[in-house]
């Protein structure tokens, strides 16, 4: 099979073979011809500018003695420190907590001593070299008590005493969201950098528990911080398996825009399964549940990356049109479950019996009302204490899609974006006879047959934590790996109707107890758990989904007798939901009013 070069240097493949890039050959020809660049005044000025001091990023970690900081954040800051070059701003970390230094500093020292020397090429350093790097990093970390506004004023003075040019001042708030408004006020009043220095404040989830609480929190923050100064953290946006979605789409714009649309796609599945239960953390989880904890944020972000226009960069402008066109998550298009034993875990953590109906499993169908995706079901599945730990997104094509049919007929034709689990690296796997694809730079090609191709990002980036990607993005000011407040509010508008609807979840002992079927109108229904069927198989009378994987119930009514979303009653329901959305003054597409 032949290959050609894409204009950006990526390699095109037809079927499953890859060709050698031509760009190095062109460079060699130019060198042999003796072609040399002409140095101009602007080149010299640029070189002089590069030799100037790049400055220092003051990184303030608020909540430095917490579990998140000890487990992930110090390690990720160390990763960023290891990856810095000569022309990068110096990293200076201010580790802050509520207690005095004599009480908090030993905890931080333990976290600093535990960091590993891992980089984009793995743990290749000797122990002595790693110890030296740990020591060098520790010299860039200092403790400061952050409990009152006076402490933030003292922090501002401490930063100024270093006499360094500040490239940016970053605050990472690893504290309960209830503290956000107060800390934001103290930053604004007593620790705001000069006008020439960017201020970035990163906020961890949960940001509200429904639309109204999130809007109130946003309003409180905006009295102290500008929208461009806040960056909401969703660690899924730092996962290599999620980042690969947009990278592949950029390199394959024609393929994505032509074939990933309602004409060819039967449905899109976004799945995150966990084997762990909620024991020991039900004080948090019982107030939120699986819909708020996973679907409203992590899985919605994956959906946006799959559904957005591949020709535009990842940004507020590319995500908001999709969110504005999404129909609310309706209880009629959802199934909820709770694992057996959850109430026991809640009683143990709370010290008393609690009649809780918090779901630990959910399957939800969403629709995007745009010409590209209208009528295409996006099925989300997430749950605790299931059979395996895995996360993926899968695009299933219609049986009559000619591009994936061979002369031998049409089998199962799909694209799977593997995000995590099964001890496998992130990859995008294609089943079917696909047209010409482009391999993004740095990716590898693996294939077994002409109908099975896997494109995988470079293995050298797989060992890094998602938080390393986010920390680096904070240092350099890359907002594409964070969530904007206005898009978050629109996401809450979509999920609040389901999250706030009282329901009694099905109790499940095993994964087979929460298998469900997708009806032609998008409604979901649990199966009886006794009929073993392949995961996400399709029948002529609807879609049988093993939402958690494995088996399911029967399909539904004859799809040929239905309208766009199913029966006339469901059409009226959808129309009522649209009318209700249009009447809401906080409608997501009017982001400037939020």
C-alpha angles and dihedrals in degrees: 000000000000130000136201135195120253115223091252093054098260118135121245120219130196109205106330111329130096129207132212117270116252098207096085089052091054091051091051091051091052091051093050090051089056094241111166128182120249113240111223132186091259090054091052091047091051091050090050090050091052089055091056121101107279089207131225133291110220104212113192114194108198111197094028094163094054126108095255092053094046095045103039119354102064090045091050093048088051089051089053090047091053092050097051119117133204093269095047122099114263114255118230116180125205108195109203134187137155098257131073121273096256090059101039106032097072089058091051092046089055090052091049092049091051098056115116127225097240124146139164089295099046133250098328100140124102119245093252092050091048092050089054091051092048089052092049091050092048089056088061092054124080131172125237128175112241111187106112139030088258089060090055089050088052089050090053090053092047091054091049093051091065088067092215129143106254113225090184141339114226128189119193109194107205091170136100112294090239087072095053099090094048094047091045089054092050091049091050095047103037113012108036113132124232121286093262093056120079117233118213123183116189118202126198124220144287093073099178127325097244140004097280097048091046091050091051091051091048091051091050092052095047091063086068109021134046117234090248090057097059124078120181115215122228107166090204088073088063095051114111090223090058096042089056091066095069093037092056092045093052092052092044103039095145094049094045096045093045103043108021095077140091094276092066107016120086095187144328120232124200113186135180118175127179131192095203123091128217099258111144096014105061091111086074102027097049090061092053115022129197096299094057096034099050116002102049091054121012100035094037090057090052090050091052093052091051096045103040125099108275091213096068130065121256105269145118089281093056097043102042097065090056093047091047090055096047118108116230118270100260124203088229089063096048142074122200132197141180122205118241108259096033092111089052090054091049092050091050094049094044098038093234142061113277126191094221126174096182110144120234092183132043140173115192135177119212130187129205112210099213130114089252098051107018111143095005111127118228104200118199123194127183133158150153127237095021130146099271145012108243141130127195145142121226131193112203116199127214118260092242095053101124096203092068098039120097129198087265092061138259121309128165106323118187148131118231123197105201109208105171145336140055089074087276127135119240111281141155112230125197124202112192142039098298126185123246113319130192121229110219116233113279094019126120131222124228126175141164102189138001088267097050122062130163124196113196132186116237114293092225092076098047097087096060121101118244086240090061089060090048095046091051090048090052092051094050096035099246105162095181091086093056137069121249118227094236093052089047091055091050089050089053089051088058097046103035096081091059097036093052098043111104110234138161108236122218111255112233129196094182139010094263089065092070101046111130144187128235112223121212090254092055096258118136129218132182117245125224092257093232104092111079111217133162116269114273094354119169127230130189089249099052137301124307109207126193087204093190093028134274118044141016150172128271126290122254142249124329107291091209091068094054134090126227094303100014132268126021089254091056091046089056090048091052091048090051090051091051092050091050091051092050091051094053110100090210094058108160096238089063092065093156089066095055 
